[in-house]
Amino acid sequence: MDVTLASTLELPCGAVLPNRISKAAMTEGLATPDGRPTPELERLYGIWSDGGAGMLLSGNIIVDRDHLERPGNVVIETEPDADMKARLADWAKAATRAGNHFWAQISHGGRQTQKVVNPHPRSSSDVQLALPGGQFGKPVPLTRAEIADLVDRWAVAARACKEAGFTGVQVHGAHGYLVSQFLSPRVNLRTDEYGGSLENRARFLLEIVAAVRAAVGPGFPVSVKLNSADFQKGGFDFGDSLQVVKWLEAALVDLIEISGGTYEQPRLLGVEGQEAIDEQAIAPSTAAREAYFVDFAEAMQAEVSVPLMVTGGFRTRHAMEQALASGAADVIGLGRPLCVDTDAPARLLEGAAELARYEDRLDLLPDWLGFLKRFQTIKAINGFAGIYWFYQQIWLLGHEGRTDPGFAVFKAFRLVDARGKRIMKQRRALL
């Protein structure tokens, strides 16, 4: 039988996704300063639920309030109190109101935690982010006791989300966040059982997966988001990724989302970092593909049977269904298009041929200064300013239930930055 976007998918645990489209995880910044879900999050995810995707993934739910990915993250670091349980339940109810799945993406910023949150973040070792601007402090290596505590926190968060009505969980092991920092030989310089060989570097992730599975039981979907590669010289490469996928399959993970990149090399966003991209020999055609990571997933599917989700770059129905039909992907992840066109999944299921590429129209610099983009730093800043534009669309959806495709990039950049500073000021007052 031909697999299409409308096809159902039965996961190894027995849960069934109603179609093959997922709203990918995107940071929302809509929680209270102390990390609790809000009516704005409910409104946002209710709109996305109505949009037709078979599954929604939350943005980062953080297991340590001192290691936010972004001001405004939801935080679950201990057993939730009554208020938190009620807020999580309201969020989950809104996000599943159309009969779709809603999975919690559980994460920890590690060294990618900004100084304003934590000037000395914890990481696998003390390797500092190589980014200009001084926004990130020098990390402190986690102790064995702290690692064990974090494994427990993932389990606590997963169980809390299940009890609240979420229908699955995802361990964020990609994009340079803490789990990814352990996996990377470039960042993980430990000499104990959590460093050195790939088996040791993957130990933290596999311990988290085991603890989460024990917390939620055998019939509840457990997923992992994993880099196909970091695309950094000396970093986590495709060979490493394939081996980790094999271990995750043996650990009875239900779905693996394939992505790639870090803050230093943000390949996941189609944005160039400060250093040259370390291309992977496995996928010479990826640069020419509409979707960034299809070739990697296709190579993995030849060696594993665990369902794979591919996120990054999909805009045409043809490319999506080609990826499904070829076996390269079992689920298609959509991110930025849903920040503006919230009904994009429904339109694709009804036969729409293509989604808008809003990112192609976003530019911080006026045309007459376009020559400055020859410089790598300016090019990277321009790319990240575009990301703030999508943040603004999410804010509008949560607060006003609408989007504004004509919103100015520079204005969005200023507003999002100001909101982040305001949340941090309120957070400091609470702490």
N, C-alpha and C positions, 0 to 999 in steps of 0.2 A: 504493500500500500504506500502511495506517495505521501511524504510528510510535507505539510504546509504550515503556514502560520496559525491556521485554525485547528490543527491537530492537537489532541490531548497528549500528555506525557505522564506515564506512571513512573514514579521514582522508585529506587530500590527499597525504600522503607514502606512502600505501598500507597503513599499519598499521590494524588493526581492533580497536575496542573491543567486548567481548562483550555489553555492554548499555549503557543510557543513564544509569546512576547512577554518580556519582563521590563518593568521600569527599573533601570539600574539605580544603584545607590548614589545619591547626590547629597552633599552637605546642605542642611537647611538653615541653621543658625536661628531657629525659632523657639528654642527652649527658654525657660526662665533662667536668670543668672546662676541659680544653684542647680540647674540641669534637669528640671521637670518638664514633661510635655505640657503643651498649651492648647487652648482652643484654636490657635492659628495652625498648629500642626494637624489638628483634627480636620479643619477646613481644607487644608492643602491635600491631605491624603484621601479625604472623601472625594475631592475633585478627581484625583488620579485614579481612585477606585472606579469611578463612573466612566473613566476614559477607555476601558476595554482590555487592559493588559491582564493576562492570566496570573501574574505575580507582580507585587511591588516589593522592592527592597528599601528598607529605611536607610537614612544617612547614618554616619558613625554614632553608635551608642557606646559611650566611653566607660571603661571600667575603673578609671582613676581620675577624679576631678582635677588633679594637678597635671594631667597630661591630655588636655583637650586638643582635638584636631583644629577646632575653631570655636571662638566664643559663641555660645548659644547651642552647643551640643547637649543632647540628652545624656545623663550620667546615671549609671547603675553600678555602684561599687560595693554595696552591702544589700542585705535583704531589705526590700522596699518597705517604707511605712505605709499606713493606710491611705494617706493622700496620694502617694506615688503610685500605689497599686490601682487606685481609682483613675488616675490620669492615664496610666498605661492602658488600662482597659478601655477607656473612652477613645484613645488614639487607635487602638486595634479595631474597635467596633466600626469607627468611621472608615478605616483603611480597608476593611473587608466587606463593606456594605453591598457591593455588587457581586459578591460570591467568589472573588479572587483570593489568592494567597497573599499574605503579608508577612515577610520575613525580617527579623531584626539583624542588622549588621553590627556585630560587636567588635570593638576596636580599642586601641591604645596608641596615642601619638608618638610615644618614645621620643627620640631626638628631634622629630618634626613638630615638637611643641614649642610655640613661640615664647620668647623671653618674658613677655608680659604675663604669661600664665605661669611659667616656671623657668627661672634663669639657669637651673641646673637639672635638666630632665634626665630621667633614667633611660638607659639603652643597653644593648648587648655589650658594648664597650664604650670607650671615650672618644670615638671618632666624630668630630663635629661636622655639621653640614657645610659643604663648600659652596655657599651662596653669598652674594654681596648684600650689604645693608645691615648686617649685625642683628638680624631678627631672632636668631636661634643661638642659644648658649651651648657651651661645651657640656656634653652629657657625662653622667656618672654611671659606671657599670653596675648593673643589677647584681645583688647578692643571690645566692641559692635560695635563701629564705624568702626574698622578695619575689623571685621567679615562682616559687611554690604558691605564694599568696596570690599572684596574678592569675595563675591557672585556676585557683579556687574562685576568683572573682568572675572569670569568664563563665564558669558553671553556674554561679549565683545569678548572673545577668540572664543567661539562657533560660534557666528555670523560671525566673520572674516573668520573662516575656511569654513563655508558654502559658503560664497561669493567667496572664492578662488577656490572652486570646490571639496572640501572634500565632501564625501557622507554620513557622519554621525559623531557623537561625542561620546566620552566616558568620564564620570567623574571618575577619579581614586579615589576610596574610600577604597583601600586595601593597604597591604604591609607596613603599618606603616607610610605612608605619612600623610599630614595634616588632611584630612577628616577622615582617620582611627584613628588618634590621638583623635579626638573628640568622635568617637564611643567607644573607649576603656575606661572602668571604671578604669583601671590601670593608664592611662595617663591623662585622663580628670578628674580633681579634682575641677572643677568649681562649684560654688554655685548659679549661675544665671540660666536663662532659657536655657542655652546651656550645662548644666551639671546636674549630679545627675541621674535621671531616664533615661531609654533607650530612651523614647520619646524625652527628652531634648537633649540627646547626639546625636540623629539622626537629630535634627532640622537643623543643618548646612548643612548636606547632602541634606535634602529635600528642603531647601531653594535654594540651588545651582541647583538642578534638575528643580525646578519650574522656576527659572530665565533663565536657558538654554532653556527649552521648549518654554518659551515666546519669546526668542531671535531667535529661528530657525523655529518655527511654527509646526503645527501638523503632517505634512507629512514627516518630516526629522527624521531619526533614532537617538534616544538618549539612550545611554547605561550607565551602571554603573559597575565598577569593584569592587567587594566586597569580603572581607575575609569570608570564611566559619567559620573560627575561627583564633584567633591570636596564639593559641597553647602556651599561657603563662598563668601561674597561676594568677587568678584574672583579666584576660583580657576579651576581646570580645569573646564570645563563640558561639557555634552553635545555641543555643536557641535565642540569640540576633540576629544572622545573619538571621534566618528564619523570625523573626518578621520584621526586616528591609526590607527583600525581599517582604513581604506582603505590606508594606507601599509603596515601590517602584512600585509594580504592580498597586496599586491604583493611583499612580502618573503618570501612563501611560508610564512608561519606556518600551522600545522596546526589550531590551536584557540585561541580567545580567550575567556578567562573574564571575564565582566562582573560587576563589583562596584561599590563606591563608599564614599567617606568617608575620613577620616584620624583620627589620635589626637584632633585638635581637634574633629572632627565625625564621631563613630564610627557613621555611618549603617549600615555593614555589620553591626553588632551589634544594631541596633534600639535603640541607646542615644543619648540626646540629649547633645550637647556643651555647651560654655559659651556659645556664640553661637547666634543664630537660624539655622535651616536655610535655605539659599538654594535654594528649590525650583526645579526645572527645568520649563519650560513644556511640554516634550515629553511629560511623564508625569503629568498631573494626577490620574490614578486610582491611582498607585502607593501612596499612603498607605493606601488602602482594600484593596489587594491583600494576599493571603497572602504572596506572594513579592515582595521589595523591588524587584527590578531587571528584572522581566519586560517592562514597557513600553519600557524603554530598549533591550533586546535586540530586541524586536519592531520598533522603529523602525530599528535597525541592519540587521536582516535584509532590509529593503526595499531596501537600497542595496549590500549586500555578500553574498558567497556563502560566506565562510569560516565553518566551524562555530563556534557559540557555546555556551559553558557558562554557565549562570546559577546563582549561589549566593546564598543569603540568604533565610530565612523559609519555605521550603517545608516543609509538614507533612502535607498530604493528597495521596493518590494522584490524586485528581481534578485538583487544581491542577497537579501535575507533568505528567500526561498531556495536560492541556489546553495547557500551554506547549509540549509536544512536537508535538502535533497541529496547533497554529496556526502552527508554524514559528518561534515566538519563541525557543525554545531547542533545541539539539541534544543537550545533556547537562545533567542536573540535578545540582547540587552539594549535598551534605548535610554539615553540620558538627556542630553541638551535639547533635543526636539520637544520633549515633554514639558520643558520649562515654559514654553510658549503655546504649543499646540497640544493641550492636555488630552484631546480626544484622538491623537495620532494612532494609537493601537486600534481603536474601533474603525478608523478610516482605512487603515491597512487591511484589516480583516474584511472590510467591505469592498476591497479591490483597488484602493488608491495606489498609484504607481510610485510616488516619491514624496519624501518629507522635505521641508524647507531646511536649507543650510544657513541658519542665522549667523553662525560663527564667521561665515565668509564676508559679512557686511560690517563686522565690528572692528573698529579701528580707533585707538586712542589718539593717534597722530593725524593731523590734517594732511591732505594730499601733498601740500607743498613741503612737508617735512618727511615725506615718505622715504627719502634717501637715508635717513637715520637708521632705518631698519636693517641696513647693511651690517650694523654693529650688533653682536650677539646679545649683549645685555639689554639694549633698547628693544630688540626683537622679542626677547623673553618677557620684558615688562609689558609690552604691547599685548602679547598673548594673554598674560594673566589679567590685564585690565578687562579683556573680553570675558573672562570667567566671572568677574564681578558683575557684569551685565546680566548673566544668567542668575547669579545670586539675587539680584534685584527683582527679576521676574518671579522667583520663588517667594520672595518677601511679599510682593503684590498679590500673589495667589493666596498666601496664607492670611494676609490682613484684609484684602479687599475682594478676593475671589475673581480677580481679573489679571490679565497681562498687558503689557504695553510694548509692542515690538519697536515703536519709534523712540524709545527712551535713549537718551544720549549716553554714550559709553563713559565719558568723563564724569558726568553727574552720578551715574551708577557707582563708579569707583569711589567717589567722595562719600556718598551716602552709606555704602556698605562699610567703608572704613570707619566712619563716624559711629555707626551702630555698634561695631565691634568694640570700639573704645568705651562706649557708654555701658555696654554689658560688662566689660571688665571692671569698670569703676564700681558698678553695682555689686559685682561679685566680690570685690575686695572689701566693700562695706559689710557684706554678709559674713565674710570669713574673719 
